[in-house]
Amino acid sequence: EEDLERLQEEFFAGNQVPSAKVIRQSAPTTATMAAIETMPALEPALDTMPALEPALETMPALDRSSETTPHSVSMEEEVEYEPVMDPHPEPHVPVTKKMIDLTSLLGQVLGDIKEHTSDHAVPPSLPVTSEGKPARGQHNGFPTPVHRSEFKKRLAKQKEEKKVRVETPPRVEQSNDENEQRIRSMSAEEIQQAREEIMECLSKESIEFLMKGRKKGGVEKTVERQEDEELAIMKSTYFPEVPLEEDKLAWILNKEVPVEPEKITNELERMYRLVRFDLQGQRIDPAQDIPRHKGLHHHGDDPDKAGYSLAELFLLSRSQMPSQRAMVLNVIARIIQHNKELRPVFLDTQIAATVYLRSALDDRHLVVQVAAIHALSALVTTPVDLESQVLDVDSFNQFLGHVVLKKSSKERVRRKGLNEKLSEFVESGSKDYTDDVHLVERDLVRGLIQMDLLPRFRYLVDPKSELLNDRASVELVVGMLLEMAKEGQDVCEAIADEELVDPLVYWGIENQDWPMLDQAGDYPCLGVVRLLSVLSQGSKRVAETLVEKARITLQFLVTSPEISSLKRHAYALQIETLKLLRILAAYGLIVPTLIKDIHSTLLDWLFELSSSSDELRLKRASTALSLLEVLLSAAADPHKTIPEHAIDWNEASAYVPAVIAIMKEPQSDRVYDTALAYLGTWASHHNLFPPSPELAEEARKAVTSMNIRHTTHSVMRYIQFITAYRHQDSSKLLGSKKDLLKKDIFGRYGLWIALRDWVPEREDVLTCGILGNNIMERWLSKCYLQTWMKQEAVGELAPFYLDKVQDDVISKALFHYDGRPLTTFVYETAVVEQEVTQFILSPIDAMYHFDKSDVAQCYPDKICTLVHHTLQLASSIQIDHDAMIIGLMKIFLIGDREGQNRLMNEREIFWNVSDDMDMWLDRVCKTKTDLNGLETAWMHSSEYIQENQVPFYQFYQGFVSQYASISFGHHGFARLLLYLVTQIDIIDYRHLVFSDYRDIVPTLKVSRQELPPLSTEVDNLLKQVGISLL
């Protein structure tokens, strides 16, 4: 107001002319209004301007002015209308007067204007400043802007109050003289009485709050302590009965409640959230004090801790900045590479790390795509030197070395129930998952395929893709495809169907520089050639499409690696090409003009061995000889090849003289084995393609003059060769190598070849027959079992034993290099090896599962006879103790299972085989056992049990129930039941007999000599339940 009054005085003192004046006039007359109505327009009207809407002819004018224009007055007769009177008339007031009165109604801001006289005019000047500060309300002569934010006013007020409260905490200051005098005049009783009155009036929290002022240094108390006390007072005032939960109320005071490590019980969750890593993927020791200038501290969940947890990294992988996403993915890749034990964390369904990595491949920024490829490659593949892997040729060059046996994806996991009574083995791969993350946890490769990884790879390796400029990243993609193709036929065919082979062959082979003359250059990719080999192994259908592409790789064979600047890489390309040609030839797929193209090259490789012992040359020659062996088998039967007669016997056997020369002076064991294999295959076809006597004798002398290596493969190859010469006896050799030959498939095949010269023991024949538990050896297993059954004269048991041998067509084709019935060279091995006892007792298991066995259903009237023959046969060989106990329990239960109505006449067959049962009970019931051994024997005893996942306790319940129902105290039955009760030290098993079936306890009459030695505890337990051993 003072400033406004000063400015007004300055205005009047200057006698300035105002920019506007208020002139009060009377109301205008009617003539004046008519003049206003007929006033011409300021601008001429546009006659030609089209109307926005067509005018309505009958529509009356909205006002009078529209009817009294000059044109209408001159053309039409003036029409007079009777005016409409306002029922509440108001006096006419000019507009200017209304504006002034309006402002007056709003509070009389202007009020009445009064004239003042002044003798002296004071010129305007700026307000006087004090202490160098500008006057209030102006800045450099201009009024300061006024901000009327109510929120900021309240916020500033709260801060001010809080500041005052912190700076001046409640404290009892020194009293004035009057108060001190009053206190000094009070007696001790009065002081105590006053104190008690104060205590009664104030709450405990208020007293504690006031007593803080008496403590020294109360002003230095932290803000956090005061806020905690305020929170406690608030809680005690409004919620006195509610328990205080500081972690849930921490948000009121803007506190962070860190995750307590002890609350994380899951080990995978702990590694995911608590373990921290640096930018190189190495773990950080929590006890290590890392300075902040290292750059490992950040605004994460724990800003005081250096490094990044996996949870924080996956959160940052979704950043909007491509460079940050790429950096995080690179760190994740290093973590996986350096910490292989964290692989379960990345496959866990709750974390779903593979989803993050797979989605990162869809990023539109090349730098992120490259980082995602590195991270995903670290998870899918294992770091390996590909050249060293290719140059490791020993196992591939052996007999059937092109066949791959991989572990079954269905692993049996033991699952225990309450008190172990419901223990069972569950196949982890039996559940069919459709969800991506669950499938990834069980099968990473097939889970990624379900995530459409292959179509994304196809886009990344397209000839127009920018990724092809980064050779390292493309090689990582090839490495992932290579690792995935090893999983089997379906994966190989999925890769081929996605049309990934053609662009990779063009990039890695056709569009590269060859030969490799300089250190730097775009040279053929070894991984692509290796991928062709693995895809051919996995699927014959894919191999058929790769024949022409294999022809492109022949260029690597005809060029000497010695001229290459990368010698080792060039040798690896040659060896992998030879492997690819052998795999195709094993299917019968012969590359056109193969022998003609490489004939002279192969001869040079073989002849140069006499003057060179270079390791790379020896490996190359050994791999070439293994290829020639397969080509010999294909040439022996022209109908095996595609197309037929693709290779001639004379072409494949033209290398015999060179191989004989190698046998006379072998440079290494690996060359000796493959040379012997080539001659053995050549000699085994003498009846079809007889050689000249001179050549045959020269080969025999070269082979027999050498010392045989002490390996099953070398012995098998030697037998293969020597049995072609009928006058050679191999019995002496077989006698000394018998134990060695039973070790693996090479030894068992060698024994089978030599059966005409050597009669093995019956148990050796049976052992060789049942050890062939995988698809590759089924044909050989069947041959051995047929021989054993002829020796044992098993008679009516033969169908049961032959039923255990599955279809042998594929196995026979593998042994004879016949690719016509084959679809792949990758097979799964059996999880549990079949044992002799299980095989011998298989007829008993078939009769126990009568409703599921087609063979057993053919002999419903001969059950007793078959059981008798099985027990007699088992007595002639070494039988597993626990497996025999399971077999005896099954005999007591034959006919009791559902679906066995056809065995009504043969129920309770144990009465008819009591003599055989007693013989075996005498052998097994005097040896101790335990629950683990019985459970294992139960699960291995039958494929039906494994398929249905039947727990042993359920089988035991049926056994006890059968005894209570139909045994009538059968001595053998009672003896076996009491044996089980004394040996299984689990309360549930004993409680079932002594409590649930306590009525059968008096019938368990067994002598002490019929059981193994019992402990004092077990003996006392039997006495307590009323069992007295005889």
Residue, then its C-alpha position, 0 to 999 in steps of 0.5 A: e500500500e505504501d508503494l502504491e500511494r508513493l507511485q500515485e503521488e509521483f503521478f500527480a506531481g508530474n502533471q502527466v496526461p492520462s492515457a484514458k479518461v472517464i467522461r460521464q454523459s447522459a443517456p443517448t436520445t432515440a435519434t442518436m440510436a437510429a444513427i448508430e443503427t444506420m451507420p455504414a460498415l467499416e469494410p464493404a460486404l462481400d456479396t459473392m462470398p458463399a454461405l456455409e449453409p443454405a438460408l431458410e426462406t421462412m426463417p425470421a430474422l434474429d434481431r431487428s438490425s438484420e431487417t433494417t439495413p439500408h437495402s431492406v428499408s429501400m426495397e420493402e415497406e417498414v413494418e412496426y412491431e409492438p415492443v415487449m415490455d420487461p416486467h422488471p425494468e432497470p434504469h439505463v446505465p452506460v457501459t463505462k459506469k457498469m465497469i466502475d460499479l462492478t469493481s466497486l462491488l468487488g470490495q470497493v477497491l478503488g473507492d471514491i477519488k479525492e483530489h489533494t493539493s500538494d505544495h512540494a512534489v517529491p521526485p520518485s526514488l528507489p527504496v533505501t537498502s539495508e546491509g547491502k540487500p535490496a528492498r523488500g518486494q523489488h529486484n533491480g528496480f522491478p517488482t519481484p514475481v509473486h508465487r502463490s503455491e500453497f503446496k510450497k508454502r506448506l512444505a516450507k513451513q513443515k521444513e521450518e518447523k522440523k528444523v526448529r524442532v531438531e535444533t531446539p529439542p525439548r530440554v530442561e534449561q536452568s530455572n530462573d532465580e525464583n524457581e530455584q528459590r522455590i525448589r531450595s525451600m522445599s523439603a525432600e518429602e515435598i519434592q518427592q510428592a511433586r515428582e509423584e504428581i508429575m508421574e501420575c499426570l504424564s505418560k511414560e513416553s512423555i516422561e522419557f521424552l522430557m527426561k532427554g533434556r537432562k542428558k548431556g549432549g541432547v542437542e547432538k541426538t540424531v534426527e533418526r533417533q528422534e523420528d523413531e521416538e516420534l513414531a513410537i509416541m504416535k503408535s502408543t497414542y493411536f494404536p497401543e494394542v497393535p504390536l510394533e512392526e518396524d519393517k512395515l512402518a519404515w516407509i513413514l520415515n523413508k527408511e530402506v529395509p534391506v533383504e535379510p540373508e537369513k530370510i532367503t532359504n532357497e540356495l538358488e534364490r540366494m545366489y540370484r540375489l545376494v552373490r555379487f560380481d564385478l564387471q569381469g564376471q568374477r565373484i566379489d568377496p563380501a568381506q572385501d572393502i572395495p573403494r568407490h572409485k573402482g566404479l562397482h557401487h551403484h543405485g541398486d538394492d544395496p548401494d553400500k555394496a560393490g558389484y552387481s547381483l544377477a537380479e540387478l543385472f537382469l533388471l538392467s538388461r531391460s534398460q532403454m539405453p542400448s549401450q547399457r543393455a549390451m554391457v549388462l549382457n556382456v557381464i552376464a556372459r562372463i559370469i556364466q563362463h567363469n561360474k559354471e556352477l551357476r547354470p541351475v540358476f539360469l535354468d530355474t523356472q522362477i528366474a527365467a533367465t533364458v527368456y531374458l537372453r532369448s528376447a535380447l536377440d530380438d533387439r534392433h541394435l547390432v551391439v545388443q544382438v552381439a552381446a546377447i549371442h555371447a551370453l546365450s553361447a556361454l549358457v548353451t556351449t562349453p568352451v572347447d578348442l574346436e581344432s583339438q576336438v576335430l584332431d582327436v580321431d582315435s574313438f571315431n576311427q574305431f569300429l562303429g565310431h561314427v555311432v553316437l550313444k548319448k545319455s538318456s534324457k529320462e533320468r530316474v530320481r529317487r523320491k521319498g515319502l513319509n518315513e521312506k515308506l513311499s520311496e520311489f524312482v521317478e523318471s524326471g523326463s516323463k512329464d510333458y511340459t509345454d511352458d517354455v521355462h519349464l521345458v528349458e529347465r528339463d531340456l535346454v536345447r528343445g526349450l530354446i527351439q520352442m522359443d523360436l530360436l532357430p528362426r531368429f538365427r536364420y534372420l541373423v545369418d541371412p546374406k544381408s545381415e550386418l552380423l556377418n561382418d562380425r566373424a566371431s559372433v557368427e562362429l558363436v552361432v555356429g557353435m550353438l547350432l553344433e551343440m544343439a545338433k548333438e541332441g538327436q534326430d529331431v533337433c537336426e531336422a529342425i535345424a535343416d527345416e529352418e534352412l540354416v545350412d545353405p547360408l552358413v555353407y555359403w558364408g563359411i565355405e564357398n565365400q572364403d579364401w582357399p588355400m590359406l596362403d596368408q595369416a590374415g584373411d577370410y578362411p573356411c570355417l571349421g565349425v561349419v564343416r563340423l556342423l555338416s558332420v554332426l547333422s549327418q550323424g543326427s539324421k539320414r534325411v538331413a544327410e541326403t541333402l548334404v551330399e552335394k555340399a560335401r562335394i564342395t569340401l573335397q577341395f580341402l583334400v586335394t590341397s596340401p596343408e604344408i603350403s598353408s599359413l595356418k597348417r594346423h587349421a588346414y589339417a583339421l579341415q581335411i580330417e573333418t571332411l574325411k569324417l563327413l565322407r565316412i558318415l555319409a558312406a555308412y548310410g550308403l550315400i556316396v559322393p559322386t566321383l569320390i574315389k576318382d577325385i581323391h584316389s591319387t591323394l589318398l595313395d600319397w598320404l599312405f606312402e608318405l608314412s614310411s618317411s614321416s612320423d608327423e603326428l598330424r599326417l598320422k591322424r589324417a592317414s588313420t582317418a582316411l583308412s577308416l573311410l576306406e574300410v566303410l567304402l569296402s563294406a559298401a562295395a561288397d554289396p552294391h545294393k547298399t549304396i545310393p545310387e546303387h553300384a556307386i562304388d566298385w570293389n576294385e576301386a575300394s580294394a586298390y589300396v591293399p598293397a599300400v596298407i600291407a606296406i604300412m603293416k610291415e612298418p607301422q608308425s603308430d598304434r592308431v595307424y596300425d589299428t585302422a590298417l588292420a581294420y581295413l585288411g580285416t574287412w577285406a579278408s572277411h569278403h574273400n568268399l565273394f571276392p577272392p584275391s590272388p594267393e600271393l596277395a592273400e599270403e603277403a597280407r597274412k604274414a604282415v599281420t601275424s608277424m606283428n605283436i597284438r596290442h592289449t586292447t579289445h579293439s585290436v584283438m577284435r580286429y585281429i580275430q576278424f582278419i585271422t578267421a578269414y584264413r580257415h587254417q588259422d586257429s585263434s583258440k590260444l589267443l582267445g584263451s589268454k584274452k577271455d577276461l579282456l574280451k568281455k569288457d566292451i562291445f569290441g571284445r564281445y563282437g570278437l568272441w562272437i566271430a571266433l565261436r567256431d574255434w572256441v567254446p566258452e563257458r555257459e555263464d560267459v555266453l549268458t553274460c555277453g548276451i545280457l550286457g548288450n542293453n543298448i540299441m547298438e548291441r541288440w543283434l549281438s545280444k540276441c545271437y549270444l542268448q540263442t547260443w546260451m539257450k541251445q546249451e541250457a536247453v531251456g525249452e519252454l522258457a525260450p519265448f520269455y527270454l527272447d521276448k526280453v531282446q527287442d527288435d534287432v534290425i537296426s543293430k544288425a544293420l549297424f554291425h554290417y554297415d547297411g544304412r538302408p533301415l537306418t534313420t540316425f546314428v545317434y541313440e540313447t543308452a539305457v539308464v539301468e544295465q540289465e543284470v544276469t539275475q533279472f534276466i534269468l528271473s524274467p519269466i517269474d516277473a512275466m507271470y506276476h504281471f500276467d495281465k501285461s505280458d503277451v508271452a505269459q498269457c500264452y501259457p496260462d496252464k503251465i505256470c507251475t512248470l515255468v516257475h519250477h524250470t526258472l528256479q532250477l535254471a537260476s540254481s546253476i548260475q550266480i544269482d544276486h541275493d536281493a533280486m532273488i528275494i524279490g523274485l520269491m515274493k512275486i511267486f507268492l503273489i502270482g495270481d493275486r493282481e487284478g486282471q488275472n482271472r484266467l489264473m483262477n485254477e493256478r492260484e496259490i501256486f506256491w503250494n505246488v513249488s514248495d520244494d524249490m521255494d524251500m531250497w531258495l529260502d535256505r540260500v537267501c534267508k540266512t544272509k542279511t539285507d536292508l531296505n535300500g538293497l531291496e528297493t533297488a532290486w525291486m525297481h530293476s526287476s521289471e520294466y512294468i514297475q519302472e513305467n508305473q513307478v510303483p513304490f516298494y512299500q506298496f508291493y510289501q503291503g500286498f505281500v503281507s495282505q496275501y499272507a493274511s488272506i490265503s497262506f494258512g500259516h504256510h511255513g515258507f511264506a511265514r519265514l520270508l515275511l518274518y525275514l523281511v520284518t527283522q531286516i527292514d529297520i523302518i517303523d512303518y514296515r514293522h507297524l504294518v505287521f505287528s499292529d495292522y495285521r496283528d492277528i497273523v503274529p501267532t502264525l509266524k512260527v520260525s526257528r532261529q536257525e532259519l534267520p540271520p543272526l538278530s540283534t538284541e533289540v530285534d530279539n526283544l521286539l519280537k518277544q514284546v509282540g508275542i513271537s517266540l523263535l523256535 
